[in-house]
Amino acid sequence: MAHVRTFGVVGLVLAAALTAGCSGSSGTGSGTGSGSASAGASAAPTEANPAGDIPDNQAFVAYQPPGGGFTVKVPEGWARTSQGGTIVFTDKLNRVQISSSSASTAPTAGLVTNQVVPHLRGQVKKLAASKVSQVTRHAGRAVLLTYQGDSAPDTVTGKVVRDAFERYAFYRQGREVDLTLSGPVTADNVDPWRIVSDSFAWR
């Protein structure tokens, strides 16, 4: 009788284990990981990311415009358009704009405040929170202008996004290059934008 009871207990334990395994496996059908718990844990941060966040695994490639003069790393795979001396790389809600022009003097904080900001007010809707400072990047000193403004309405939905802008003005030997990085104010693109601005180099 003792052997019978032992077998019965083992059978119940095995049945319980099989039942738990079946119920656990049914929860992994919608996940991409090895288990429902790990899949849920990895999915939550992705869903919580604000719109416009550039992925951590985004690759960057060096870009050198026709005629040379400088190089800068831009996100790989982004769409590129150009008009005159301005090149723009875009992906979803983010944008990298590079403008090159001749200049007799190097940009200063005062020049950007008194000339560039008023000019941008006529181009960027609801421009606000502008701040001008001098920063150092690998290419040397640059004048940084940060501000916020409304994006152009989406051509399909008409939705307007509040954007944050970083505009770097680099100068050398009569040539100025303005590097403007922008994306939704809710996005955390500090690291990607630092990669781009730090990669700028004169040639």
Secondary structure, 3 states (H helix, E strand, C coil): CHHHHHHHHHHHHHHHHHHHHHHHHHCCCCCCCCCHHHHHHHHHHHHHCCCCCCCCCCCEEEECCCCCCEEEEEECCCEEEEECCEEEEEECCEEEEEEEEECCCCCCHHHHHHHHHHHHHCCCEEEEEEEEEEEEECCEEEEEEEEEEECCCCCCCCCCCEEEEEEEEEEECCEEEEEEEEEECCCCCHHHHHHHHHHCEEC
